[in-house]
Amino acid sequence: ACSDFSQKSCEECLKNVTCLWCYTNNTCIDYPVRSILPSSSLCSLSNARWGVCWINFEALIIAIAVVAGLILVSITVCCCYCCYCRKRSRRLDEDEEQLARKREERRLQSLQRKHERKLKHDEIRKKYGLLQDSDNPYSRFENE
């Protein structure tokens, strides 16, 4: 039992993980497992030791809370960052698709304008006899 280690040392008491050392009156008591924290009537948190003698129960609780808080904050930051990156990459893909669509439209418009220019030039060549008609395969031979 934990009470057997009373009036001895903290190290001997805490070898048993179910024991709690109280520096107020140098007693080793059973850890109150029904309540998460030992009551102040049993031993004040600043004088209670559990697990190790070099850190009091109050500091142990604060340290565990800080570590748990840091883990939660880092998980939250990672999740937010991943969601932001995923949304950003999706937006970049949509932008790339839109740019490719516009580029294709410009290319088609350019080909259409090129075709229209060729038709105009062919009409002018035909008007001045520079273009051979497919209807009249014979043309006048010009002697220099």
Secondary structure by P-SEA (a helix, b strand, c coil): ccccccccccccccccccbbbbccccccccccccccccccccccccccccccccccaaaaaaaaaaaaaaaaaaaaaaaaaaaaaaaaaaaaaaaaaaaaaaaaaaaaaaaaaaaaaaaaaaaaaaaacccccccccbbbbbcc
